[in-house]
Amino acid sequence: MADGTQHALSRVRPPRVQVTYDVETGGAIEKKELPFVVGVMADLAGKSHEELSPLTERKFAEIDRDNLNEVMASIKPTVALSVPNTISEDGGNVNVKLTFRSMDDFSPVNVIKKVKPLKELYEARSRLNDLLAKLDGNDDLDQLLGDVVSNTERQKEMKEAVAEIQASAPAEPESVDSDEEPGSD
């Protein structure tokens, strides 16, 4: 290899910005390339609970596509909002606190799982989709559900049975904090 190891990265993953200039040395024109380095200073933590160190003590963090999630996990960017509640008839506002530990946390499903009213709707939707999948090709189950829906007496029996099951089941503690990982239920 004529280039050596210092140019290996440019072959494997070429930089998107290349700054070059022409230099005349001894009558010959040479092309020189300047490294493109950007330093960004920003408060990316948002409304974090942790005390930030003074600006003079902070270090630059080198960020690339391989370590972005690690850097985000160390910063723990947080946003706290109060948004109008359009889900329930009560109206009012819903307080939302979102903490992001990786780029995957920005996906709509993961954001939904961190907001309790949206999470409940999403879980109900998932259960309905599961039911529809079970009904597909299962004529006996389809007929049973049709009987339950059309027969009000049977509906009362089912509601009483569900109420008994819910009364006998231990209550699960509710989680309000969004610091838990989505899908870790």
N, C-alpha and C positions, 0 to 999 in steps of 0.2 A: 504494500500500500504506500503510495507516494505521499498521500495527504496526512497520514498518521491518525492518531486517535482524536485529536482536537477537532477534526471535521466530521467525525462519525455521526454526531447528532444532526448536523445539517443534511447528511445523506438519509438518515433514518426518518427524521421529522424536520423538514426544512422550515425555517421561520417564515412567518407570513409577511414580515416587514424586513426588507433588506436595504440599508442605507449605504450607498457607495459613493466614492468621490475619486477623481483623477488627481494623481500627484506626479509632478515632473521631478524626477531624480536623475541627475547626471545626463540630462538630455532625453531620457526615455520616460514615457508616460506609463505609470503604474496605476492599476485600479486598487484602491483600498476600501475595505468594508468596515463600517463601524458597527459595533454591537448595539442592538436596540434593547434598551433596558428602561422599564417604566416603574416608577415608585408611586404608589397611590396611598394617600393617607385619608382614612375615612373611619367614621364611627359606624361599623357594620353590625355591632351587637344590638342596636336598637334599645329596647327597654329591658336590658338584662338586669338580673338581681345581683350579679357579682360586681364588686367594686373594681373599676378599671385602674390600672397602674398609671402613674403620671406619664405624660407624653414623652418626656426625656428618657424614660426607662424602657419604652416600647421598642421592639425590634421589628425589622422588616421580615415578612414571611414570604418565602418564595412559593408561588402558587402556579401549578400547572394542572393539566387534566388528570394526572395520576394521583395528586394529593388534595384535590379540591374538597372532597368530602371530609378528610381529616382536618383541614383548616376550618371548615364550617363547624365541625363538631367541637373544636376548641373555642371558637368564638361564640357559638350558640346564638345566632341572630334571633331576636324576639320582636314580635309586634303585638301590641294590645289595642283592640278596637272595640267600639260599641256600635253595633250595626242594627238597623231597624229589623224587628222580628216580623217577617212576612209569612212565617210558617204557621204560627198559631193564631187563633182569633183574638187572643188577648192583646196583641200588638206589643207596644213597648219596644225595648231594646234588648239585645243579647250581647253580653260581654264576651269577647273572644280573645283568647291569648294563644298565639301560635309561636312555637319554638321550632326552628329549622336546624337539623343536624346534618343533612345531606341534600343533594339536589333532588333526590327522589321525594323528599318531604314537600316539594312544591307541586307535585302532581295533584290533580283535583281530588282523586279518591283519598289520598293521604290527608289533604286539608279537611275533607268531609269527616274523616274519622277522628279529627281533633276537635270538632265542634259538635257538642252533645246533641242539639236538636237535629242537625243534619245527619249525624251518625245514626240516630234512631230511624229516620226516614230511609236511609240507605240500607240499614239492616232489614227493615220491613220489605223494601223493594227486593232485596236478595232472597228473603224467604218466599215472596210471591213468585219470583223466577224459579226457585227450587220446586215450588208446588206445581207450576206450569210444566216443568220438565218431568215431574212424576206423573202428571195427568196425561202426558203425551203417550198415547197407546195403551193406557191403563183404563179400560172401560169400567171396571168395577169401582175404582176410586172416583172416577168421573160421575158415575151414577150415585154413589154415596154422597158426594158433595152436592149434587143437584137436589137430592132428597133433603139434605140439611138446610139448604138455602130456601127451598120452597115450603118446608114444613116448619111453622112457627113453634109448634110444641117441641119439636126435635131441637130447634135452636135454643130454647130455654134449657133443655137438658144439657146441651153442650156447654152453654155459658156457666151453668152450675158446676159442671165437672171441671171446667177450666178454673173457676173461682176456687174450688176445693184444692186443686193442685197448686195454685199460686199461694193459697193460705198455708199449706203444709210445707212448701219449699222455703228454705232459708233465704233471707234477703241478701243480695250481693252488694258489697260496698260500691258506691258510685265514685268514679274517678273524674275530677274536674280539671286536673293539670294536664297540659298537652305535652309534657316532657316525656311521657311514655312513648314507646315506639308504636306506630300504627300496626295493627294486626297482631299485637302481642297479647290479645285478650285470652 
